[in-house]
Amino acid sequence: MAQRRKTPNVTLVRNAILGAIALIVFVILGYSILYTLGVLDPNRGELYVTIPDREIKSDPIEVIEFFSYACPNCKELHTLLAGWERSLPDDVTLREVHVAHSLQTTNLARTHVTLGQRNVVSQNQRRIFEEVEKRPQTFGTLESTAEFFDGHGIEKDQFERIAESDRVQSLLDADAEFVRELGVIAVPTFLVANKYVVRSRTTQQETVRALKKVIEMVRSGELPLAENAPDAAEEANGDESEGPSAIPTGVPVDEPEDSGATSTNDPEVEADDEGEN
């Protein structure tokens, strides 16, 4: 009889814990969505946000996209960015950093970096976005992930070996530290010239327009601002009434990884250091 009286209490406690976990996940997800849309962003409406104490780097101007394969907005945006990247001036480069804020996104980040070591990101990127949307469990284990890419620019055993290499882990650690340093909590987010943050807008077209505007301001010398100069971000916002720029579409963009990472123990991976990072 005593055992029977305890059972409802155990069930009640378990349900309370599960409910609390679900509530936390819901709050975090909701906050992330609202922040991405700018609703909770104190800098909402600004063309860019300047990160203090970071040196501007404009030779070349590197644009870094912080994204996730689990982000629907990133999927839509990548189609626009692919065609845009092919039209970039020689002094502008684009690379991607996959954020890793959970077990799922950590697995996806490892997937992204692993494919980068064989220079096969672009041919698989659309497949990854669609698979994550339909069957996210595919990327739950290393084995199932490797099977998904088998014959798509990389073999199963090759994927597993590279994914577990020291080099890939080093790149993941460096990316995670970079994300923490900048305080990136929502995707897509862009860093331009090592100093200016451009966040996602209401539409992907508006995001690309803002990104192009900031890049042009750096290229033309309008940024960094001269001391006591008027706020260029506010002036630029007033120019956005010209309507969306025409952005060509195409296949998703590849990610060049950081070539300065520590070396791996895998000879095959070492031979591919000149590939996409």
LINZILIN-V790645 format. One line per field, one symbol per residue. phi: phi as a letter, one per 20 degrees, with the letter a starting at -180 (. if undefined). psi: psi as a letter, one per 20 degrees, with the letter a starting at -180 (. if undefined). A space follows every 10 residues. Layout:
phi = ???
psi = ???
This chain:
phi = .fffffggff ffffffffff ffffffffff fffffffnfd efegnffbce efmdffccce eeddeebbfe dgffffffff ffffffdfff eccccccefc dbffffffff fffffffdlc fgfdffffgf fffecffgef cfffffffeg ndnbegffff fffeffffff ffffffffff femfcbcfcc ddlmbdedef dfcfffffff fffffffffe nfcfffgmff ffffffffee ffnfffdfda fgeedeeffe fffdeegffg fdgeffd
psi = hhhhhhghgg gggghgghhg ghgggggggg ggghghijhj oijphqhrpp oqkpppojmr opppporqij ohhhgghhgg hghhhijqrh jpqprqopqn jrgghghhgh gghghhhjlk ghiighgggh ghhgmhihkh qhghghhhip jliqqghggg gghjrhgghg gggggghggg gikoiqqqqq ppkjhppprp ahqhghghgg ghggghhghi jhpqqqpjqq ohggghhiij iirqqooqra qrqrpproij rqrriohhhh ijhiap.
